[in-house]
């Protein structure tokens, strides 16, 4: 994350896509969008090397609005194009093809909720740890591997104003359609930082003034009573094994989420959401 807040991902910009949406509003009274159908990609053909496939209306809309996202190709149905306010596929700065829903099904699989749109794009480049800048709230994942969970965590992190998500370079999911769909557009709105050594990264966060709090069901204190200072890094481990021993030894404090109900554990993405809410409430 840049120290210049105007450069943060998700900052409103007069993007090419925004101009197209304005053109769509101006054109709406004049009839149907000027689509130019093209032949769909042959079924089973994979994306070009180094690209990822992202799908779903929220995911694609956020990608179109992100100036950091380099899109190479779009497959879109007529209905999805109208919902995305794209008046003319030929006016997009990348190749776009008008297709039928079944054409997208053949690529994503019938179980994927693609909503009639898919893009092939370059993955977002991870930021450096020193990019946390003036961020007051970050989330750290200790080898959380499930892309659905990480996507849901990204969504909560953006909702509660976290400035960055820090993950390990190994044993963490790479950017994918599944992760991005679970994030519902949040992938484009938060800095993602990959580190090789999590203990070293936590040490750097300490040096930058962060209180690092590891979530543990057997933590000695309630999370809400653990907060101190004006910078917080919440650290969550994988479901089942939780935080690694080295991580537990490195964080500033261990804390628990008290649950009065019959079930005393939460899915890691739910635990992240509750923790982020509590931290944001403390930080104000």
C-alpha positions as CSV (number, residue, x, y, z in Angstrom):
1,X,0.0,0.0,0.0
2,X,1.4,3.3,-1.0
3,X,1.8,6.1,1.6
4,X,-0.1,8.3,-0.8
5,X,-3.8,7.5,-0.1
6,X,-4.9,8.6,-3.5
7,X,-3.0,5.7,-5.0
8,X,-4.7,3.0,-3.0
9,X,-6.4,0.2,-4.9
10,X,-10.1,1.0,-5.1
11,X,-9.7,4.8,-5.1
12,X,-12.3,6.1,-7.6
13,X,-10.7,7.1,-10.9
14,X,-11.9,8.2,-14.2
15,X,-11.1,4.9,-15.8
16,X,-11.9,3.8,-19.3
17,X,-14.6,1.6,-17.9
18,X,-16.2,4.5,-16.0
19,X,-16.3,6.5,-19.3
20,X,-18.1,3.5,-20.9
21,X,-20.7,3.5,-18.1
22,X,-21.4,7.1,-18.6
23,X,-21.8,6.5,-22.3
24,X,-24.2,3.7,-21.5
25,X,-26.3,6.0,-19.4
26,X,-26.4,8.6,-22.2
27,X,-27.3,6.0,-24.7
28,X,-29.9,4.1,-22.7
29,X,-32.9,6.0,-24.0
30,X,-31.8,5.4,-27.6
31,X,-32.1,1.6,-27.7
32,X,-30.1,-1.6,-27.1
33,X,-26.3,-1.5,-26.7
34,X,-24.3,-1.8,-29.9
35,X,-22.9,-5.3,-29.4
36,X,-20.7,-6.9,-32.0
37,X,-20.9,-10.7,-31.5
38,X,-17.8,-12.7,-32.1
39,X,-17.0,-16.4,-32.1
40,X,-16.5,-17.8,-28.5
41,X,-13.3,-19.4,-27.4
42,X,-13.2,-23.2,-28.3
43,X,-14.3,-25.2,-25.2
44,X,-11.6,-26.6,-23.1
45,X,-9.0,-24.0,-24.2
46,X,-7.0,-22.8,-21.2
47,X,-5.9,-19.2,-20.5
48,X,-2.6,-17.9,-21.7
49,X,0.4,-18.6,-19.5
50,X,0.5,-16.4,-16.5
51,X,-3.1,-15.3,-16.7
52,X,-6.0,-16.0,-14.3
53,X,-9.6,-16.4,-15.0
54,X,-12.0,-14.3,-12.9
55,X,-15.8,-14.5,-13.1
56,X,-19.0,-13.1,-11.6
57,X,-20.5,-9.7,-11.9
58,X,-19.1,-8.2,-8.7
59,X,-15.6,-9.6,-9.3
60,X,-15.4,-8.4,-12.9
61,X,-16.9,-5.0,-12.2
62,X,-14.3,-4.4,-9.5
63,X,-11.5,-5.6,-11.9
64,X,-12.7,-3.3,-14.6
65,X,-12.6,-0.3,-12.1
66,X,-9.1,-1.2,-10.9
67,X,-6.4,0.7,-12.9
68,X,-3.8,-1.8,-11.6
69,X,-5.7,-4.8,-13.1
70,X,-4.5,-5.7,-16.6
71,X,-7.3,-7.5,-18.4
72,X,-6.5,-9.3,-21.7
73,X,-9.9,-10.9,-22.7
74,X,-13.5,-11.0,-21.7
75,X,-16.3,-13.4,-22.5
76,X,-19.7,-11.9,-21.7
77,X,-23.4,-12.7,-22.4
78,X,-25.7,-9.9,-23.6
79,X,-27.5,-9.8,-20.3
80,X,-24.3,-9.6,-18.2
81,X,-23.0,-6.8,-20.5
82,X,-26.1,-4.8,-19.9
83,X,-25.8,-5.3,-16.1
84,X,-22.2,-4.2,-16.3
85,X,-23.3,-1.1,-18.3
86,X,-21.0,-1.9,-21.2
87,X,-22.6,-0.3,-24.3
88,X,-20.1,-1.5,-26.9
89,X,-17.7,-4.4,-26.5
90,X,-15.6,-3.1,-29.4
91,X,-14.8,0.0,-27.3
92,X,-13.2,-1.9,-24.5
93,X,-9.3,-1.7,-24.4
94,X,-9.0,-5.5,-24.7
95,X,-10.6,-8.3,-26.7
96,X,-14.2,-9.0,-25.7
97,X,-16.5,-11.6,-27.1
98,X,-20.3,-11.9,-26.9
99,X,-21.2,-15.5,-26.0
100,X,-24.0,-17.7,-24.6
101,X,-24.1,-18.8,-21.0
102,X,-23.3,-22.3,-22.0
103,X,-20.0,-21.1,-23.5
104,X,-18.9,-19.8,-20.2
105,X,-20.2,-23.0,-18.5
106,X,-17.8,-25.0,-20.6
107,X,-14.8,-23.0,-19.4
108,X,-15.6,-22.5,-15.7
109,X,-17.6,-25.7,-15.1
110,X,-21.3,-25.8,-14.5
111,X,-20.9,-25.4,-10.7
112,X,-19.3,-22.0,-11.0
113,X,-21.6,-19.1,-10.5
114,X,-20.2,-17.0,-13.3
115,X,-23.4,-14.8,-13.9
116,X,-22.5,-14.7,-17.6
117,X,-19.1,-13.0,-17.5
118,X,-15.5,-14.2,-17.4
119,X,-12.2,-12.3,-17.9
120,X,-8.6,-13.4,-18.4
121,X,-6.3,-11.1,-16.6
122,X,-2.8,-10.8,-15.2
123,X,-2.6,-11.5,-11.5
124,X,-2.2,-8.5,-9.2
125,X,1.4,-8.1,-8.1
126,X,1.9,-8.6,-4.4
127,X,3.2,-5.6,-2.5
128,X,6.2,-5.4,-0.2
129,X,5.8,-5.5,3.6
130,X,7.1,-1.9,3.9
131,X,4.0,-0.8,1.9
132,X,1.8,-0.9,5.0
133,X,2.7,2.8,5.4
134,X,0.2,4.5,7.6
135,X,-2.3,1.6,7.8
136,X,-3.7,1.1,11.3
137,X,-5.2,-2.4,10.7
138,X,-3.8,-5.4,8.9
139,X,-4.7,-9.0,8.8
140,X,-2.1,-11.8,8.8
141,X,-2.8,-15.4,7.7
142,X,-0.6,-18.2,8.9
143,X,-0.8,-20.8,6.2
144,X,-4.6,-20.6,5.6
145,X,-4.9,-22.6,2.4
146,X,-8.6,-22.8,1.4
147,X,-9.3,-20.3,-1.4
148,X,-13.0,-20.0,-0.3
149,X,-11.9,-19.0,3.2
150,X,-9.2,-16.6,2.0
151,X,-11.7,-15.0,-0.4
152,X,-14.3,-14.5,2.4
153,X,-11.6,-13.1,4.6
154,X,-10.6,-10.6,1.9
155,X,-14.2,-9.5,1.7
156,X,-14.4,-8.9,5.5
157,X,-11.0,-7.2,5.5
158,X,-12.1,-4.6,3.0
159,X,-15.5,-4.2,4.7
160,X,-13.9,-3.3,8.0
161,X,-11.2,-1.1,6.5
162,X,-8.1,-3.2,6.8
163,X,-5.2,-1.8,4.7
164,X,-3.5,-5.1,3.8
165,X,-3.7,-8.8,3.9
166,X,-0.4,-10.6,4.7
167,X,0.1,-14.2,3.7
168,X,2.9,-16.7,3.5
169,X,4.5,-17.3,0.0
170,X,4.1,-21.0,0.6
171,X,1.0,-22.8,1.8
172,X,-1.4,-20.0,0.8
173,X,-3.7,-20.1,-2.2
174,X,-2.8,-18.2,-5.4
175,X,-5.2,-15.8,-7.0
176,X,-7.9,-17.7,-8.8
177,X,-11.5,-17.5,-10.0
178,X,-12.7,-19.4,-6.9
179,X,-10.8,-17.0,-4.5
180,X,-11.9,-13.9,-6.4
181,X,-15.6,-15.0,-6.5
182,X,-15.6,-15.6,-2.8
183,X,-14.0,-12.2,-2.3
184,X,-16.9,-10.6,-4.3
185,X,-14.7,-7.8,-5.7
186,X,-12.6,-7.3,-2.6
187,X,-9.5,-8.6,-4.3
188,X,-9.2,-5.3,-6.1
189,X,-9.5,-3.1,-3.0
190,X,-6.8,-4.2,-0.6
191,X,-3.0,-4.6,-0.8
192,X,-1.9,-8.2,-0.6
193,X,1.6,-8.9,0.7
194,X,3.4,-12.2,0.5
195,X,6.3,-13.0,2.9
196,X,8.7,-15.9,3.0
197,X,9.2,-15.9,6.7
198,X,6.2,-15.0,8.8
199,X,8.1,-14.6,12.1
200,X,10.4,-12.1,10.5
201,X,7.4,-10.2,9.0
202,X,5.8,-10.0,12.5
203,X,9.0,-8.6,13.8
204,X,8.9,-5.9,11.1
205,X,5.3,-5.1,12.0
206,X,6.4,-4.7,15.7
207,X,9.1,-2.3,14.6
208,X,6.5,-0.4,12.6
209,X,4.4,0.1,15.8
210,X,1.9,-2.7,15.4
211,X,0.5,-4.7,18.2
212,X,0.3,-8.3,16.7
213,X,-2.5,-10.4,18.2
214,X,-2.7,-14.1,17.5
215,X,-6.2,-15.6,17.7
216,X,-6.3,-18.8,19.7
217,X,-9.2,-20.6,21.3
218,X,-7.1,-21.1,24.4
219,X,-5.8,-17.5,24.5
220,X,-5.3,-16.1,28.0
221,X,-7.5,-13.0,27.5
222,X,-10.6,-11.9,25.6
223,X,-9.7,-10.2,22.3
224,X,-11.5,-7.0,23.3
225,X,-9.5,-6.7,26.4
226,X,-6.2,-7.2,24.6
227,X,-6.2,-4.2,22.3
228,X,-3.6,-1.5,23.0
229,X,-2.1,1.3,20.9
230,X,-3.2,2.6,17.6
231,X,-2.0,-0.1,15.1
232,X,-3.2,-3.6,15.2
233,X,-2.3,-6.7,13.2
234,X,-4.6,-9.7,13.7
235,X,-3.0,-13.1,13.1
236,X,-5.1,-16.1,12.3
237,X,-4.0,-19.7,11.7
238,X,-5.4,-22.5,9.5
239,X,-8.4,-24.4,10.7
240,X,-7.5,-27.5,12.7
241,X,-3.8,-26.8,13.4
242,X,-4.2,-23.1,14.2
243,X,-1.2,-20.9,14.7
244,X,2.2,-22.5,14.3
245,X,4.4,-22.6,17.4
246,X,6.9,-20.0,16.1
247,X,4.0,-17.7,15.3
248,X,2.6,-18.1,18.8
249,X,6.0,-17.2,20.2
250,X,6.4,-14.2,18.0
251,X,3.1,-12.3,18.4
252,X,2.7,-9.6,21.0
253,X,-0.2,-11.4,22.6
254,X,-2.6,-14.3,22.2
255,X,-6.3,-13.7,22.6
256,X,-9.5,-15.7,22.3
257,X,-13.0,-15.0,21.1
258,X,-15.4,-15.8,23.9
259,X,-18.5,-17.7,22.7
260,X,-21.3,-18.3,25.1
261,X,-23.2,-20.8,22.9
262,X,-23.0,-24.5,22.6
263,X,-20.5,-24.4,19.8
264,X,-17.1,-22.9,20.8
265,X,-15.4,-22.6,17.5
266,X,-15.8,-20.7,14.3
267,X,-14.7,-21.1,10.7
268,X,-11.5,-19.1,10.2
269,X,-13.3,-16.6,7.8
270,X,-16.0,-16.0,10.4
271,X,-13.4,-15.6,13.2
272,X,-11.6,-13.1,11.0
273,X,-14.9,-11.1,10.5
274,X,-15.6,-11.0,14.2
275,X,-12.0,-10.0,15.0
276,X,-11.9,-7.3,12.4
277,X,-15.2,-5.8,13.7
278,X,-13.8,-5.7,17.2
279,X,-10.5,-4.2,16.1
280,X,-12.2,-1.5,14.0
281,X,-14.5,-0.6,16.8
282,X,-11.5,-0.2,19.1
283,X,-9.5,1.9,16.6
284,X,-12.5,4.0,15.7
